[in-house]
Amino acid sequence: MNPHNDENPDWNWSTDQSRVAMMGLNPQSQIREEKPPESCSEWLRYCLFAANIIFLMVGTMVLALGAWLRTDSRFRDFLSERYRQIVQEAFWEAPTLYIFSYILIVLGGLMVVIAMFGCCGAVQRSKMILGIYATFLFIVMLCTLGCGIFIMYKRDGIDVELQDALNYMVQHYYQGAGIIQESLDRLQQAFRCCGNAGCADFAAFHQDVPRTCDIRCDGCHFRIWTALHIGFSIAVVVFLVVIVAQVIKRSYYGLQICLAASCGHVHLYYRRCS
C-alpha cells in the first residue's frame, strides 16, 4: 500500500513534510527543479507568432487582389471585350481569370482568419484556439493545393487569356491617356517587364517603346508566371514552417508528459509537500 495514499488515515502529512526537511530537501526548490524548461516552448511560441504575422500580410494582399479583380469595372475594360458581357455568362463559362478572382477572395479571407487565430492562440496559450487554428490551417492547405491543381489544369486557358490581355493593352496603349495606358505602365513597373513578350511587341504595332519598359525588355507574360510560381512556393513554405512548428511543439510537450509520467510519484510527492 502506498503510504502517501489519501485514503490512509494513519498518514500524517505534517510528519512526512518534517521528514523531508530533516533530509535536507527543500520541497519548493525541488518543484522548481522538476519543472520542464520553458525556453524551447517560448521560442516555438515566438516563431509561431512571427509566421502568422507573415501569413496575415500575405492573406491580406491576396484578399485585396481578388477583391480588386472582382469589383473594379475598369479591369474588364482593358483585359478584353469578352469581359464586358461577363454578367450574362454562367459562372463556369466565365473567363478563367475572372473565376480566379473568386478563388483569391476565398483563399485570402481564410488566410486572414487563420492568421488571427494563430496569433491569438500563441499569445494567450489557448489550446482551444490553437486547435481551431490547426483545423483551419489544414483546410487552407487543402484549398491551396486545390488552387495549384486548378492553375495547372487551366494553365493553357490562363496562358491564352493573359497573352490576349497583354496584347490588347499593347495595341491600345497609345490611343489616348486612359486606364489601359495607366494599367500597363503600373504592370511594367511592378514586374519590371515590357509588353507581352518584350520590347518587340510595340515595334510590331509601329509604336515607340514606353519609358516604363524595363531595360532588359523581359516580357510581362514571363514575369507574371514567374511571380505566380514564387508566390505559390512562398505559401507552401509558410504552410510547412507553421505545420513543422506545431509538430515540434506538440512533440516537445508530449516528451515532457512522458518524462513526468515516468517519475510521477516524485512530482506527486513534492506537489503534496507544497
C-alpha positions as a Markdown table, in Angstrom:
| # | Residue | x | y | z |
|---|---|---|---|---|
| 1 | Met | 0.0 | 0.0 | 0.0 |
| 2 | Asn | 1.2 | 3.5 | -0.9 |
| 3 | Pro | 1.9 | 5.3 | 2.4 |
| 4 | His | 1.0 | 8.6 | 0.7 |
| 5 | Asn | -2.5 | 7.5 | -0.3 |
| 6 | Asp | -5.2 | 10.0 | 0.5 |
| 7 | Glu | -7.3 | 7.1 | 1.9 |
| 8 | Asn | -4.7 | 6.1 | 4.5 |
| 9 | Pro | -5.9 | 7.7 | 7.8 |
| 10 | Asp | -2.6 | 6.9 | 9.6 |
| 11 | Trp | -0.5 | 9.0 | 7.3 |
| 12 | Asn | 0.5 | 12.3 | 9.0 |
| 13 | Trp | 1.1 | 15.0 | 6.4 |
| 14 | Ser | 3.0 | 17.3 | 8.7 |
| 15 | Thr | 5.2 | 14.5 | 9.9 |
| 16 | Asp | 6.0 | 13.4 | 6.4 |
| 17 | Gln | 6.8 | 17.0 | 5.5 |
| 18 | Ser | 9.1 | 17.3 | 8.5 |
| 19 | Arg | 11.0 | 14.2 | 7.4 |
| 20 | Val | 11.6 | 15.8 | 4.1 |
| 21 | Ala | 13.0 | 18.9 | 5.8 |
| 22 | Met | 15.2 | 16.7 | 8.1 |
| 23 | Met | 16.7 | 15.0 | 5.0 |
| 24 | Gly | 17.9 | 18.4 | 3.8 |
| 25 | Leu | 15.4 | 18.7 | 0.9 |
| 26 | Asn | 13.5 | 21.8 | 0.0 |
| 27 | Pro | 10.2 | 20.8 | -1.5 |
| 28 | Gln | 9.7 | 24.2 | -3.1 |
| 29 | Ser | 13.1 | 24.2 | -4.8 |
| 30 | Gln | 12.5 | 20.6 | -5.9 |
| 31 | Ile | 9.4 | 21.6 | -7.6 |
| 32 | Arg | 11.3 | 24.3 | -9.5 |
| 33 | Glu | 13.9 | 21.8 | -10.5 |
| 34 | Glu | 11.4 | 19.3 | -11.7 |
| 35 | Lys | 9.5 | 21.8 | -13.9 |
| 36 | Pro | 10.3 | 21.4 | -17.6 |
| 37 | Pro | 12.3 | 24.2 | -19.2 |
| 38 | Glu | 10.2 | 26.9 | -20.8 |
| 39 | Ser | 12.9 | 28.3 | -23.2 |
| 40 | Cys | 12.1 | 25.9 | -26.0 |
| 41 | Ser | 8.4 | 26.4 | -25.6 |
| 42 | Glu | 8.8 | 30.2 | -25.7 |
| 43 | Trp | 11.0 | 30.1 | -28.7 |
| 44 | Leu | 8.4 | 28.0 | -30.6 |
| 45 | Arg | 5.6 | 30.3 | -29.5 |
| 46 | Tyr | 7.5 | 33.4 | -30.9 |
| 47 | Cys | 8.2 | 31.5 | -34.1 |
| 48 | Leu | 4.5 | 30.6 | -34.5 |
| 49 | Phe | 3.5 | 34.2 | -33.8 |
| 50 | Ala | 6.0 | 35.6 | -36.4 |
| 51 | Ala | 5.0 | 33.0 | -39.0 |
| 52 | Asn | 1.3 | 34.0 | -38.6 |
| 53 | Ile | 2.1 | 37.7 | -38.9 |
| 54 | Ile | 3.7 | 37.0 | -42.3 |
| 55 | Phe | 0.7 | 34.7 | -43.1 |
| 56 | Leu | -1.6 | 37.6 | -42.2 |
| 57 | Met | 0.1 | 40.1 | -44.5 |
| 58 | Val | 0.2 | 37.6 | -47.4 |
| 59 | Gly | -3.5 | 36.8 | -46.9 |
| 60 | Thr | -4.4 | 40.5 | -46.8 |
| 61 | Met | -2.6 | 41.1 | -50.1 |
| 62 | Val | -4.3 | 38.0 | -51.7 |
| 63 | Leu | -7.7 | 39.2 | -50.5 |
| 64 | Ala | -7.2 | 42.7 | -51.8 |
| 65 | Leu | -6.0 | 41.4 | -55.2 |
| 66 | Gly | -9.0 | 39.2 | -55.5 |
| 67 | Ala | -11.5 | 41.9 | -54.4 |
| 68 | Trp | -9.9 | 44.3 | -57.0 |
| 69 | Leu | -10.2 | 41.8 | -59.8 |
| 70 | Arg | -13.8 | 41.2 | -58.9 |
| 71 | Thr | -15.1 | 44.7 | -58.3 |
| 72 | Asp | -13.1 | 47.0 | -60.5 |
| 73 | Ser | -15.1 | 47.6 | -63.7 |
| 74 | Arg | -12.0 | 49.0 | -65.4 |
| 75 | Phe | -10.3 | 45.7 | -65.1 |
| 76 | Arg | -12.9 | 44.2 | -67.5 |
| 77 | Asp | -12.5 | 47.1 | -69.9 |
| 78 | Phe | -8.8 | 46.6 | -70.7 |
| 79 | Leu | -8.5 | 42.8 | -70.4 |
| 80 | Ser | -10.6 | 42.0 | -73.4 |
| 81 | Glu | -14.0 | 42.7 | -74.9 |
| 82 | Arg | -15.3 | 39.3 | -73.6 |
| 83 | Tyr | -15.2 | 40.6 | -70.0 |
| 84 | Arg | -17.9 | 43.2 | -70.7 |
| 85 | Gln | -20.5 | 40.5 | -71.1 |
| 86 | Ile | -19.3 | 38.6 | -68.0 |
| 87 | Val | -22.5 | 39.2 | -66.0 |
| 88 | Gln | -24.5 | 37.5 | -68.7 |
| 89 | Glu | -22.5 | 34.3 | -68.7 |
| 90 | Ala | -22.7 | 31.3 | -66.4 |
| 91 | Phe | -20.0 | 31.1 | -63.7 |
| 92 | Trp | -18.1 | 28.1 | -65.1 |
| 93 | Glu | -18.3 | 29.6 | -68.6 |
| 94 | Ala | -16.7 | 32.8 | -67.4 |
| 95 | Pro | -13.1 | 33.6 | -68.4 |
| 96 | Thr | -10.6 | 31.8 | -66.2 |
| 97 | Leu | -9.0 | 35.0 | -64.8 |
| 98 | Tyr | -12.4 | 36.1 | -63.6 |
| 99 | Ile | -13.1 | 32.8 | -61.8 |
| 100 | Phe | -9.6 | 33.1 | -60.3 |
| 101 | Ser | -10.6 | 36.3 | -58.5 |
| 102 | Tyr | -13.2 | 34.3 | -56.5 |
| 103 | Ile | -10.6 | 31.8 | -55.5 |
| 104 | Leu | -8.3 | 34.6 | -54.4 |
| 105 | Ile | -11.0 | 36.2 | -52.3 |
| 106 | Val | -11.9 | 32.9 | -50.5 |
| 107 | Leu | -8.3 | 31.9 | -50.0 |
| 108 | Gly | -7.2 | 35.4 | -48.8 |
| 109 | Gly | -10.1 | 35.6 | -46.4 |
| 110 | Leu | -9.3 | 32.2 | -44.9 |
| 111 | Met | -5.7 | 33.1 | -44.6 |
| 112 | Val | -6.5 | 36.3 | -42.6 |
| 113 | Val | -8.9 | 34.5 | -40.3 |
| 114 | Ile | -6.4 | 31.6 | -39.6 |
| 115 | Ala | -3.6 | 34.0 | -39.0 |
| 116 | Met | -5.6 | 35.9 | -36.4 |
| 117 | Phe | -6.5 | 32.6 | -34.7 |
| 118 | Gly | -2.8 | 31.6 | -34.7 |
| 119 | Cys | -1.6 | 34.9 | -33.3 |
| 120 | Cys | -4.3 | 34.9 | -30.5 |
| 121 | Gly | -3.5 | 31.3 | -29.7 |
| 122 | Ala | 0.2 | 31.9 | -29.5 |
| 123 | Val | -0.2 | 35.0 | -27.2 |
| 124 | Gln | -2.9 | 33.6 | -24.9 |
| 125 | Arg | -1.6 | 30.0 | -25.0 |
| 126 | Ser | -5.1 | 28.7 | -25.5 |
| 127 | Lys | -5.3 | 25.1 | -26.5 |
| 128 | Met | -8.8 | 25.6 | -27.9 |
| 129 | Ile | -7.8 | 28.5 | -30.1 |
| 130 | Leu | -4.7 | 26.6 | -31.3 |
| 131 | Gly | -6.9 | 23.6 | -32.0 |
| 132 | Ile | -9.2 | 25.7 | -34.2 |
| 133 | Tyr | -6.2 | 27.2 | -35.8 |
| 134 | Ala | -4.7 | 23.8 | -36.7 |
| 135 | Thr | -8.1 | 22.7 | -38.2 |
| 136 | Phe | -8.5 | 25.8 | -40.3 |
| 137 | Leu | -4.8 | 25.6 | -41.3 |
| 138 | Phe | -5.4 | 22.1 | -42.7 |
| 139 | Ile | -8.4 | 23.4 | -44.6 |
| 140 | Val | -6.4 | 26.3 | -46.2 |
| 141 | Met | -3.6 | 23.9 | -47.1 |
| 142 | Leu | -6.1 | 21.8 | -49.0 |
| 143 | Cys | -7.5 | 24.9 | -50.6 |
| 144 | Thr | -4.0 | 26.0 | -51.6 |
| 145 | Leu | -3.3 | 22.6 | -53.1 |
| 146 | Gly | -6.7 | 22.8 | -54.9 |
| 147 | Cys | -5.8 | 26.2 | -56.3 |
| 148 | Gly | -2.5 | 24.9 | -57.5 |
| 149 | Ile | -4.2 | 22.0 | -59.2 |
| 150 | Phe | -6.7 | 24.4 | -60.7 |
| 151 | Ile | -3.9 | 26.6 | -62.1 |
| 152 | Met | -2.2 | 23.6 | -63.6 |
| 153 | Tyr | -5.4 | 22.2 | -65.1 |
| 154 | Lys | -6.4 | 25.7 | -66.5 |
| 155 | Arg | -2.8 | 26.6 | -67.4 |
| 156 | Asp | -3.5 | 26.7 | -71.1 |
| 157 | Gly | -6.6 | 28.8 | -70.7 |
| 158 | Ile | -4.9 | 31.2 | -68.3 |
| 159 | Asp | -1.9 | 31.5 | -70.6 |
| 160 | Val | -4.0 | 32.3 | -73.6 |
| 161 | Glu | -6.2 | 34.9 | -71.8 |
| 162 | Leu | -3.1 | 36.5 | -70.2 |
| 163 | Gln | -1.4 | 36.9 | -73.6 |
| 164 | Asp | -4.6 | 38.2 | -75.1 |
| 165 | Ala | -5.0 | 40.8 | -72.3 |
| 166 | Leu | -1.3 | 41.9 | -72.6 |
| 167 | Asn | -1.5 | 42.2 | -76.4 |
| 168 | Tyr | -4.8 | 44.1 | -76.1 |
| 169 | Met | -3.1 | 46.6 | -73.8 |
| 170 | Val | 0.0 | 47.0 | -76.0 |
| 171 | Gln | -2.2 | 47.5 | -79.1 |
| 172 | His | -4.3 | 50.2 | -77.5 |
| 173 | Tyr | -1.6 | 51.8 | -75.4 |
| 174 | Tyr | -1.2 | 55.0 | -77.4 |
| 175 | Gln | -5.0 | 55.6 | -78.0 |
| 176 | Gly | -5.1 | 58.5 | -75.6 |
| 177 | Ala | -4.4 | 58.6 | -71.9 |
| 178 | Gly | -6.7 | 56.3 | -70.1 |
| 179 | Ile | -7.0 | 53.2 | -67.9 |
| 180 | Ile | -5.2 | 51.0 | -70.4 |
| 181 | Gln | -2.1 | 53.1 | -70.5 |
| 182 | Glu | -2.1 | 53.6 | -66.8 |
| 183 | Ser | -2.6 | 49.9 | -66.0 |
| 184 | Leu | 0.1 | 48.7 | -68.4 |
| 185 | Asp | 2.6 | 51.3 | -67.0 |
| 186 | Arg | 1.9 | 50.1 | -63.5 |
| 187 | Leu | 2.2 | 46.5 | -64.6 |
| 188 | Gln | 5.5 | 47.1 | -66.3 |
| 189 | Gln | 6.9 | 49.0 | -63.4 |
| 190 | Ala | 5.7 | 46.4 | -60.8 |
| 191 | Phe | 7.1 | 43.4 | -62.7 |
| 192 | Arg | 10.0 | 45.2 | -64.4 |
| 193 | Cys | 8.8 | 43.9 | -67.8 |
| 194 | Cys | 7.8 | 45.2 | -71.2 |
| 195 | Gly | 4.7 | 44.3 | -73.3 |
| 196 | Asn | 3.7 | 40.7 | -73.7 |
| 197 | Ala | 6.9 | 39.1 | -74.9 |
| 198 | Gly | 9.2 | 42.0 | -74.9 |
| 199 | Cys | 10.0 | 45.4 | -76.5 |
| 200 | Ala | 9.4 | 43.9 | -79.9 |
| 201 | Asp | 5.7 | 43.9 | -79.2 |
| 202 | Phe | 5.5 | 47.7 | -79.6 |
| 203 | Ala | 7.6 | 47.6 | -82.7 |
| 204 | Ala | 5.2 | 45.1 | -84.2 |
| 205 | Phe | 2.4 | 47.7 | -83.9 |
| 206 | His | 4.8 | 50.5 | -85.1 |
| 207 | Gln | 4.8 | 52.2 | -81.7 |
| 208 | Asp | 7.6 | 53.6 | -79.6 |
| 209 | Val | 8.7 | 51.7 | -76.5 |
| 210 | Pro | 7.2 | 53.3 | -73.4 |
| 211 | Arg | 9.5 | 54.8 | -70.8 |
| 212 | Thr | 8.1 | 52.4 | -68.2 |
| 213 | Cys | 9.5 | 49.4 | -70.0 |
| 214 | Asp | 12.4 | 47.7 | -68.3 |
| 215 | Ile | 15.8 | 48.0 | -69.9 |
| 216 | Arg | 16.2 | 44.2 | -70.2 |
| 217 | Cys | 12.9 | 44.0 | -72.2 |
| 218 | Asp | 11.7 | 40.9 | -70.5 |
| 219 | Gly | 8.1 | 40.1 | -71.4 |
| 220 | Cys | 5.3 | 40.7 | -68.8 |
| 221 | His | 3.9 | 37.2 | -69.6 |
| 222 | Phe | 7.1 | 35.5 | -68.4 |
| 223 | Arg | 7.4 | 37.8 | -65.4 |
| 224 | Ile | 3.9 | 37.3 | -64.2 |
| 225 | Trp | 4.2 | 33.5 | -64.4 |
| 226 | Thr | 7.4 | 33.7 | -62.5 |
| 227 | Ala | 5.8 | 35.7 | -59.8 |
| 228 | Leu | 2.9 | 33.2 | -59.6 |
| 229 | His | 5.4 | 30.4 | -59.1 |
| 230 | Ile | 7.3 | 32.3 | -56.5 |
| 231 | Gly | 4.2 | 33.3 | -54.6 |
| 232 | Phe | 2.9 | 29.7 | -54.6 |
| 233 | Ser | 6.3 | 28.5 | -53.4 |
| 234 | Ile | 6.3 | 31.0 | -50.6 |
| 235 | Ala | 2.8 | 30.0 | -49.5 |
| 236 | Val | 3.8 | 26.3 | -49.4 |
| 237 | Val | 7.0 | 27.2 | -47.4 |
| 238 | Val | 4.9 | 29.2 | -44.9 |
| 239 | Phe | 2.5 | 26.3 | -44.5 |
| 240 | Leu | 5.3 | 23.9 | -43.9 |
| 241 | Val | 7.0 | 26.1 | -41.4 |
| 242 | Val | 3.8 | 26.6 | -39.4 |
| 243 | Ile | 3.0 | 22.9 | -39.5 |
| 244 | Val | 6.5 | 21.8 | -38.5 |
| 245 | Ala | 6.4 | 24.3 | -35.6 |
| 246 | Gln | 3.1 | 22.8 | -34.5 |
| 247 | Val | 4.5 | 19.2 | -34.7 |
| 248 | Ile | 7.7 | 20.2 | -32.8 |
| 249 | Lys | 5.7 | 22.0 | -30.1 |
| 250 | Arg | 3.3 | 19.1 | -29.6 |
| 251 | Ser | 6.2 | 16.6 | -29.7 |
| 252 | Tyr | 8.0 | 18.6 | -27.1 |
| 253 | Tyr | 5.0 | 18.7 | -24.8 |
| 254 | Gly | 4.4 | 15.0 | -25.3 |
| 255 | Leu | 8.0 | 14.3 | -24.3 |
| 256 | Gln | 7.7 | 16.3 | -21.2 |
| 257 | Ile | 4.5 | 14.5 | -20.3 |
| 258 | Cys | 6.2 | 11.1 | -20.8 |
| 259 | Leu | 9.1 | 12.2 | -18.6 |
| 260 | Ala | 6.8 | 13.4 | -15.9 |
| 261 | Ala | 4.8 | 10.2 | -16.1 |
| 262 | Ser | 8.0 | 8.1 | -15.6 |
| 263 | Cys | 8.7 | 9.8 | -12.3 |
| 264 | Gly | 5.1 | 10.7 | -11.4 |
| 265 | His | 5.5 | 9.6 | -7.8 |
| 266 | Val | 8.2 | 12.2 | -7.3 |
| 267 | His | 6.1 | 15.0 | -8.8 |
| 268 | Leu | 3.1 | 13.9 | -6.8 |
| 269 | Tyr | 5.1 | 13.7 | -3.6 |
| 270 | Tyr | 6.5 | 17.2 | -3.8 |
| 271 | Arg | 3.3 | 18.8 | -5.0 |
| 272 | Arg | 1.6 | 17.5 | -1.8 |
| 273 | Cys | 4.6 | 18.8 | 0.2 |
| 274 | Ser | 3.8 | 22.3 | -1.1 |
